[in-house]
Amino acid sequence: MDIIETIKEQIANNTVLLYMKGSPNAPQCGFSAKAVQSLMACGEKFAYVDILQNPEIRANLPKYANWPTFPQLWVGGELIGGSDIITELFTAGELQTTVKAAVEKAAGEKAGA
């Protein structure tokens, strides 16, 4: 499968998806660690892709997303942003609302399917 198709599929199949360095239990950079802390505090499950284990995604996602850095948070198929934006949204209480709304919407769509 083409790497861009793989990325599109990952984003489409995961309501809350974090492209990061490392894993939520063992982030490999401070920015990924901050992003994970904010996401975990939202209280919803999220998927992740370790870009250190996926060099093709690491190389191609910035072009696809038009966003040069990692981590990258995708919610409901939309790019939210990187570590600073995630932290700002969390501090303002907006990340929790955005994540919860997307998870509830996805659950409703799944129940109706």
C-alpha angles and dihedrals in degrees: 000000000000112000093235089053089050091052092048090049093049091051093046094047098047120061092199114027129171121195102203147152107263126346133301090259093045112025113189098210138034094245092055089046091054092048092050092049091054093045094047090050089059088069098225128114116255137184125230140195119208103221091194088066092042109052093170091057090045090054098043108033095073089057093046094046096037085227116117104201143058143270100053121185119205120189122182091349094305127111109241097182143245137310099294093048092045091051093046092049091047093050090050091049092242098110092059091051094046094048094044093048092050093048092048091047092050091047090050092050091049091049090050094048 
